[in-house]
């Protein structure tokens, strides 16, 4: 076992504040979930204790946003490197639309989306961007809602993906 077990003052402050922070993240997700579900369909709650411990995030997801198989649309808080908001789509080769998805990743606007051009794309913003906001709660919600619109626009422009979103009409170019 090579885990550092010494506690620092930062660790103590983090432990003292973990419950209020989890409650804040949960409150945001519960506020945006109705809009998410109206735009993308039923979401799935996940074991966020596992997500925090193993994936450094606090989220909810929609399974199989396109086609059939292994892919997800996720929303929440990511803290792998820095605390940030994130809306992402991930897929793996077990998805029947994986090849189409991988091709679509190459045409993404890299100024808007992060992508590894293999199996993942995301819209992100550092949580610190909102610290000077006049109304942080409203601005965070607006960021999520704008991100939902970006995802729907991406989906509408890639009808070959067979998106499983209510009322989605493809964009005709």
Rosetta blueprint (number, residue, H / E / L):
1 X L
2 X L
3 X L
4 X L
5 X L
6 X L
7 X L
8 X L
9 X H
10 X H
11 X H
12 X H
13 X H
14 X H
15 X H
16 X H
17 X H
18 X H
19 X H
20 X H
21 X H
22 X H
23 X H
24 X H
25 X H
26 X H
27 X H
28 X H
29 X H
30 X H
31 X H
32 X H
33 X H
34 X H
35 X H
36 X H
37 X H
38 X H
39 X H
40 X H
41 X L
42 X L
43 X L
44 X E
45 X E
46 X L
47 X L
48 X H
49 X H
50 X H
51 X H
52 X H
53 X H
54 X H
55 X H
56 X L
57 X E
58 X E
59 X E
60 X E
61 X E
62 X E
63 X E
64 X L
65 X L
66 X E
67 X L
68 X L
69 X L
70 X L
71 X E
72 X E
73 X E
74 X E
75 X E
76 X E
77 X E
78 X E
79 X L
80 X L
81 X L
82 X L
83 X L
84 X E
85 X E
86 X E
87 X E
88 X E
89 X E
90 X E
91 X E
92 X L
93 X L
94 X L
95 X L
96 X L
97 X L
98 X H
99 X H
100 X H
101 X H
102 X H
103 X H
104 X H
105 X H
106 X H
107 X L
108 X L
109 X L
110 X L
111 X L
112 X L
113 X L
114 X E
115 X E
116 X L
117 X L
118 X L
119 X L
120 X E
121 X E
122 X E
123 X E
124 X E
125 X E
126 X E
127 X H
128 X H
129 X H
130 X H
131 X L
132 X L
133 X L
134 X L
135 X L
136 X H
137 X H
138 X H
139 X H
140 X H
141 X H
142 X H
143 X H
144 X H
145 X H
146 X H
147 X H
148 X H
149 X H
150 X H
151 X H
152 X H
153 X H
154 X H
155 X H
156 X H
157 X L
158 X L
159 X H
160 X H
161 X H
162 X L
163 X E
164 X L
165 X L
166 X L
167 X L
168 X L
169 X L
170 X L
171 X L
172 X L
173 X L
